[in-house]
Amino acid sequence: MKGYKKILCYMIVTIFLAGTFPLKSQAQGEVSARSAILIDQRSGRILYEKDIHEKRRIASITKIMTAILAVESGEMNKKVKVSREAIQTEGSAIYLEENEKILLEDLVYGLMLRSGNDAAEAIAEHVGGSKEGFVYLMNQKAAEIGMQNTEFANPHGLDDHENHYSTAYDMAILMKYAMNSKKFREISGTKTYRTKSGAHVRVFKNKNKLLTSLYPYTTGGKTGYTKRAKRTLVSSAQKDGLDLIAVTINAPSDWDDHIYMYNMGFDNYKATKVVQEGEIEGVKNKFYEDKLYVKRDFIYPLTEKEQEKVKTKLTLLKPRKKEWKDERNVPQIVGKISISLDGKALGEMPIYYDHGGKETGSFFEKAKELFFIGQGVR
């Protein structure tokens, strides 16, 4: 098969939210946070954990949800009229003025870089129709992406409601989801921003010191603090092809905690391209010989020892020789690769039959592919 690269001799599939095999070699007491987690952004694999499912107040890291809902609204280029309620919101602010008209995009930058509570209120009123309507959207999105131990009661994280909480694990899920958005990544990773609209020009400098000075591999994040929640922090970092997300809740030394977890993650795990797009070689079935391929690369964080222990199993449909004499009758997906590590299933990957050229596949074929990739998720 021309045009296809040779597949690596060992294979594994990326999974989306697998909480498997966290690193245990470091004492949990070495982070100051009451709750902490480090995950691989691509696969969701947990690399470090400490009380990750404990419900806690989360302060301004709430605004990650507010930001992604604003981005997904499709109205970033629309102007928002600032209400009296918005400018009266207590706490950190970008100092909006009543009846000021400002781009939603500018508000989201002010929300993420300066943690403006007034911006959060204005965004909520615009996107949700009201603060209450927006909170409904927040909880709807939380349920949709699997945040099972989270309840939002406001768009900013202030301690004005008892039922406003999340967990380190759920916040990692949220950041992972949000980082799939190119616009969110751009905003989250911006160090300085100059507004394009509003009553006057504002310049926002990001409060995330990991991004601006402390850790050169940082790609984004959100800070938080209230008297009840204490210091909270979500961040993302990239090094040597590995993208990680760290979350700490109630952490006296959050900057140090994140650097510690990142160093541990990058030192022990490597972004391993264990499946490469292209032809599957060594297939013994003559019907399938030189006809099987995978459509994409799969990369997974592995330690050196784990790279030697990954096991794969190919399962193929039994050829229907009469019916399949005409290649047009051969289905596009003809099997799967099952991948495991230390006896634990990581996932399954679809195997495609080459009909003489690369095929983009129908909507239903793509849906099947997503189903295969999602196997083993937990």
C-alpha positions as CSV (number, residue, x, y, z in Angstrom):
1,M,0.0,0.0,0.0
2,K,1.6,3.2,-1.1
3,G,1.1,6.4,0.8
4,Y,0.9,4.8,4.2
5,K,3.7,4.9,6.7
6,K,4.9,1.8,8.4
7,I,3.3,1.1,11.8
8,L,5.3,0.7,14.9
9,C,5.7,-2.9,16.2
10,Y,3.9,-2.2,19.4
11,M,0.5,-0.4,19.6
12,I,-1.7,1.4,22.1
13,V,-4.7,3.7,21.8
14,T,-5.2,7.1,23.3
15,I,-8.1,7.2,25.7
16,F,-10.0,10.3,26.8
17,L,-10.5,10.2,30.5
18,A,-8.7,7.1,31.9
19,G,-7.9,7.3,35.5
20,T,-5.4,4.5,35.4
21,F,-2.0,3.9,36.9
22,P,-1.1,7.2,38.7
23,L,2.5,7.5,39.7
24,K,2.9,6.4,43.4
25,S,6.7,6.8,43.8
26,Q,6.4,10.3,45.4
27,A,4.8,10.9,48.8
28,Q,1.5,12.7,48.5
29,G,2.5,14.9,51.4
30,E,5.0,16.6,49.1
31,V,2.3,19.0,47.7
32,S,0.8,21.5,50.0
33,A,-2.7,21.3,48.5
34,R,-5.6,19.6,50.2
35,S,-6.5,18.2,46.7
36,A,-4.2,17.9,43.7
37,I,-4.1,16.1,40.4
38,L,-1.9,15.9,37.3
39,I,-3.2,14.5,34.1
40,D,-2.1,14.0,30.5
41,Q,-4.2,16.4,28.4
42,R,-4.5,14.1,25.4
43,S,-5.5,10.9,27.0
44,G,-6.7,12.0,30.4
45,R,-4.4,9.6,32.2
46,I,-3.9,10.5,35.8
47,L,-0.1,10.8,36.6
48,Y,-0.5,12.1,40.2
49,E,-3.4,12.4,42.6
50,K,-4.3,13.5,46.1
51,D,-7.9,13.5,47.3
52,I,-9.0,14.2,43.8
53,H,-12.7,13.4,44.4
54,E,-13.2,15.4,47.6
55,K,-15.8,18.2,47.1
56,R,-14.3,21.6,47.9
57,R,-14.9,25.3,47.2
58,I,-13.0,26.4,44.1
59,A,-13.0,30.2,44.0
60,S,-12.1,31.8,40.6
61,I,-11.1,28.6,38.7
62,T,-14.9,28.6,38.3
63,K,-14.2,31.1,35.5
64,I,-12.8,28.4,33.2
65,M,-16.4,27.2,32.7
66,T,-17.6,30.8,32.3
67,A,-15.0,31.4,29.6
68,I,-15.6,28.2,27.6
69,L,-19.3,28.8,27.5
70,A,-18.7,32.3,26.3
71,V,-16.3,31.1,23.6
72,E,-18.8,28.4,22.5
73,S,-21.7,30.9,22.3
74,G,-20.3,32.1,19.0
75,E,-20.8,35.7,20.0
76,M,-17.3,36.8,20.8
77,N,-17.5,39.6,18.3
78,K,-20.8,41.0,19.7
79,K,-20.9,43.9,22.1
80,V,-22.3,43.5,25.6
81,K,-24.1,46.2,27.5
82,V,-22.8,46.3,31.1
83,S,-25.6,46.3,33.7
84,R,-25.6,47.9,37.2
85,E,-25.6,44.4,38.7
86,A,-22.4,43.6,36.9
87,I,-20.5,46.6,38.1
88,Q,-21.7,46.0,41.7
89,T,-20.2,42.5,41.8
90,E,-17.7,42.4,44.7
91,G,-14.1,41.3,44.6
92,S,-11.5,41.4,41.7
93,A,-12.6,43.6,38.8
94,I,-11.7,45.0,35.4
95,Y,-13.7,48.1,36.5
96,L,-16.5,48.1,34.0
97,E,-18.8,51.1,33.8
98,E,-22.6,51.0,33.8
99,N,-24.1,50.9,30.3
100,E,-20.7,50.6,28.7
101,K,-20.7,48.5,25.5
102,I,-17.8,46.1,25.2
103,L,-17.0,43.1,23.1
104,L,-17.6,39.7,24.7
105,E,-14.1,38.8,23.6
106,D,-12.6,41.6,25.7
107,L,-14.7,40.5,28.7
108,V,-13.4,36.9,28.4
109,Y,-9.8,38.2,28.3
110,G,-10.6,40.3,31.4
111,L,-12.2,37.3,33.0
112,M,-9.3,34.9,32.5
113,L,-6.3,37.3,32.8
114,R,-7.5,39.6,35.6
115,S,-10.2,37.4,37.1
116,G,-12.8,40.1,36.8
117,N,-15.9,39.3,38.7
118,D,-17.7,42.1,37.0
119,A,-16.7,40.6,33.7
120,A,-18.1,37.2,34.8
121,E,-21.4,38.8,35.7
122,A,-21.7,40.6,32.4
123,I,-20.8,37.5,30.4
124,A,-23.4,35.5,32.3
125,E,-26.2,38.0,31.7
126,H,-25.3,38.2,28.0
127,V,-24.8,34.5,27.2
128,G,-27.4,33.1,29.5
129,G,-30.0,35.8,29.4
130,S,-29.6,36.2,33.2
131,K,-27.2,35.0,35.8
132,E,-29.6,32.2,36.8
133,G,-29.9,31.2,33.1
134,F,-26.2,31.0,32.8
135,V,-25.7,29.0,35.9
136,Y,-28.1,26.5,34.4
137,L,-25.9,26.3,31.3
138,M,-22.8,25.8,33.5
139,N,-24.4,22.8,35.3
140,Q,-25.7,21.4,32.0
141,K,-22.2,21.6,30.5
142,A,-20.7,20.1,33.6
143,A,-23.0,17.1,33.4
144,E,-22.3,16.8,29.7
145,I,-18.6,16.4,30.0
146,G,-18.7,14.1,33.1
147,M,-18.1,16.5,36.1
148,Q,-20.0,14.2,38.4
149,N,-19.1,16.0,41.7
150,T,-19.6,19.6,40.8
151,E,-22.3,22.2,41.3
152,F,-22.1,25.7,40.1
153,A,-24.2,28.5,41.7
154,N,-22.5,31.6,40.1
155,P,-20.2,32.5,37.2
156,H,-17.3,33.8,39.3
157,G,-16.7,31.5,42.3
158,L,-17.4,34.0,45.1
159,D,-18.5,32.5,48.4
160,D,-22.1,33.8,48.1
161,H,-23.7,30.3,47.8
162,E,-23.2,27.2,49.9
163,N,-23.8,24.9,46.9
164,H,-20.9,25.9,44.8
165,Y,-18.2,23.3,44.7
166,S,-16.1,20.9,42.6
167,T,-13.2,18.5,42.9
168,A,-9.6,18.4,41.6
169,Y,-10.6,15.6,39.2
170,D,-13.7,17.4,37.8
171,M,-11.7,20.7,37.3
172,A,-9.1,18.7,35.4
173,I,-11.9,17.3,33.2
174,L,-13.1,20.8,32.6
175,M,-9.7,22.2,31.7
176,K,-9.1,19.2,29.4
177,Y,-12.3,19.9,27.6
178,A,-11.7,23.7,27.4
179,M,-8.2,23.2,26.0
180,N,-9.7,21.5,22.9
181,S,-10.9,25.0,21.9
182,K,-8.3,26.9,19.9
183,K,-9.7,30.3,21.1
184,F,-9.7,29.2,24.8
185,R,-6.1,28.1,24.5
186,E,-5.2,31.4,22.9
187,I,-6.8,33.4,25.7
188,S,-5.6,31.1,28.5
189,G,-2.0,31.4,27.3
190,T,-2.0,35.2,26.8
191,K,0.4,37.2,29.0
192,T,-0.8,40.7,28.1
193,Y,-3.9,41.8,26.3
194,R,-5.1,45.2,25.1
195,T,-8.9,45.7,24.7
196,K,-10.4,46.6,21.4
197,S,-13.6,48.2,22.7
198,G,-15.3,49.7,25.7
199,A,-15.4,53.1,27.4
200,H,-11.6,53.3,27.2
201,V,-8.6,51.0,26.4
202,R,-7.7,48.6,29.1
203,V,-4.5,46.5,29.4
204,F,-4.8,43.2,31.1
205,K,-1.7,41.5,32.5
206,N,-2.1,37.8,33.4
207,K,-2.1,37.0,37.1
208,N,-0.8,33.4,36.4
209,K,2.8,33.7,37.5
210,L,3.6,30.2,36.2
211,L,2.8,31.6,32.7
212,T,4.5,35.0,33.1
213,S,7.6,34.1,35.0
214,L,7.9,31.0,37.1
215,Y,7.7,28.0,34.7
216,P,8.7,28.4,31.1
217,Y,6.7,25.4,29.8
218,T,3.4,26.8,31.0
219,T,0.7,27.2,28.3
220,G,-2.2,28.6,30.3
221,G,-4.4,28.3,33.4
222,K,-6.5,30.2,35.9
223,T,-5.8,31.4,39.4
224,G,-8.3,31.6,42.3
225,Y,-8.7,32.7,45.9
226,T,-11.4,33.4,48.4
227,K,-11.3,33.3,52.2
228,R,-13.2,30.0,52.3
229,A,-11.7,28.3,49.3
230,K,-8.2,29.5,49.9
231,R,-5.7,29.4,47.0
232,T,-6.9,27.4,43.9
233,L,-5.0,27.0,40.7
234,V,-5.5,25.2,37.3
235,S,-2.6,25.3,34.8
236,S,-1.4,23.6,31.7
237,A,2.1,22.9,30.4
238,Q,3.8,21.4,27.4
239,K,7.3,19.8,27.0
240,D,8.7,17.3,24.6
241,G,5.4,16.7,23.0
242,L,3.6,16.0,26.3
243,D,0.7,18.2,27.4
244,L,-0.1,18.1,31.0
245,I,-2.8,19.7,33.2
246,A,-2.4,20.4,36.9
247,V,-5.0,21.3,39.5
248,T,-4.6,22.3,43.2
249,I,-7.3,23.3,45.6
250,N,-6.6,24.9,49.0
251,A,-2.9,25.0,48.4
252,P,-0.7,27.4,50.4
253,S,2.2,26.9,48.0
254,D,0.3,26.4,44.7
255,W,3.0,27.7,42.4
256,D,5.5,25.2,43.9
257,D,3.0,22.4,43.9
258,H,2.4,22.8,40.2
259,I,6.1,23.0,39.3
260,Y,6.7,19.9,41.5
261,M,4.0,17.9,39.7
262,Y,5.1,19.0,36.3
263,N,8.7,18.1,36.9
264,M,7.7,14.7,38.2
265,G,5.4,14.1,35.2
266,F,7.9,15.3,32.5
267,D,10.7,13.4,34.2
268,N,8.9,10.1,34.4
269,Y,6.6,10.0,31.4
270,K,7.3,10.4,27.8
271,A,4.8,11.1,25.0
272,T,5.2,7.8,23.2
273,K,3.9,7.5,19.6
274,V,2.9,3.9,20.0
275,V,0.7,3.7,17.0
276,Q,1.6,5.4,13.8
277,E,-0.8,6.2,11.0
278,G,-0.5,3.8,8.1
279,E,-0.2,0.1,7.1
280,I,-0.3,-2.7,9.5
281,E,2.5,-5.2,8.7
282,G,2.8,-8.8,9.5
283,V,-0.8,-9.8,9.1
284,K,-0.9,-13.6,8.5
285,N,-4.3,-13.8,6.9
286,K,-3.7,-13.8,3.1
287,F,-6.9,-12.0,2.4
288,Y,-5.9,-9.1,4.5
289,E,-2.2,-9.0,3.6
290,D,-1.1,-5.5,2.7
291,K,-4.7,-4.3,3.0
292,L,-5.0,-3.1,6.6
293,Y,-4.3,0.3,8.1
294,V,-5.0,2.7,10.9
295,K,-6.0,6.3,10.1
296,R,-4.1,8.3,12.7
297,D,-1.3,8.4,15.2
298,F,-2.0,7.6,18.8
299,I,0.2,9.0,21.5
300,Y,0.2,8.0,25.2
301,P,2.3,8.9,28.2
302,L,4.4,6.0,29.3
303,T,7.3,5.3,31.6
304,E,10.2,3.4,30.1
305,K,9.2,0.2,31.9
306,E,5.6,0.5,30.6
307,Q,6.8,0.8,27.0
308,E,8.0,-2.8,27.3
309,K,4.8,-4.1,28.8
310,V,2.1,-2.8,26.4
311,K,0.3,-5.7,24.8
312,T,-1.9,-5.6,21.7
313,K,-4.4,-8.1,20.1
314,L,-5.8,-7.9,16.6
315,T,-9.3,-9.2,16.0
316,L,-10.5,-9.3,12.4
317,L,-13.7,-10.2,10.7
318,K,-13.7,-13.6,9.1
319,P,-13.4,-13.0,5.3
320,R,-16.5,-13.8,3.3
321,K,-14.6,-15.1,0.3
322,K,-17.6,-15.3,-2.1
323,E,-19.2,-12.1,-1.2
324,W,-15.9,-10.2,-0.8
325,K,-14.5,-11.2,-4.2
326,D,-15.8,-7.9,-5.2
327,E,-13.8,-5.5,-3.0
328,R,-16.6,-3.1,-2.9
329,N,-18.4,-5.4,-0.6
330,V,-15.7,-5.4,2.0
331,P,-16.7,-3.2,4.9
332,Q,-14.5,-0.2,5.7
333,I,-13.9,-1.3,9.3
334,V,-12.8,-4.9,9.4
335,G,-11.5,-5.3,12.9
336,K,-10.0,-3.8,16.0
337,I,-6.8,-3.6,18.0
338,S,-7.3,-4.2,21.7
339,I,-4.6,-2.7,23.9
340,S,-3.7,-3.4,27.5
341,L,-1.1,-2.6,30.1
342,D,-0.5,-4.9,33.1
343,G,-3.7,-6.7,32.3
344,K,-5.8,-3.5,32.3
345,A,-7.6,-2.6,29.1
346,L,-6.7,0.8,27.8
347,G,-8.9,0.9,24.8
348,E,-9.7,-0.3,21.3
349,M,-8.8,1.0,17.9
350,P,-10.5,0.4,14.6
351,I,-8.7,-1.3,11.7
352,Y,-9.6,-0.2,8.2
353,Y,-9.5,-2.1,4.9
354,D,-7.8,-0.4,2.0
355,H,-10.1,-0.2,-1.1
356,G,-7.4,1.3,-3.2
357,G,-7.1,4.8,-1.7
358,K,-7.5,6.7,1.5
359,E,-11.1,7.1,2.5
360,T,-12.5,9.9,4.6
361,G,-15.5,7.8,5.6
362,S,-19.1,8.6,6.2
363,F,-20.6,10.2,9.3
364,F,-21.5,6.8,10.6
365,E,-18.0,5.4,9.9
366,K,-16.5,8.3,11.9
367,A,-19.0,7.7,14.7
368,K,-17.9,4.0,14.8
369,E,-14.3,5.1,15.0
370,L,-15.0,7.4,18.0
371,F,-16.8,4.4,19.6
372,F,-13.8,2.2,19.2
373,I,-11.4,4.9,20.5
374,G,-13.6,5.4,23.6
375,Q,-13.5,1.8,24.7
376,G,-11.9,1.3,28.0
377,V,-12.6,4.8,29.2
378,R,-13.5,5.1,32.9
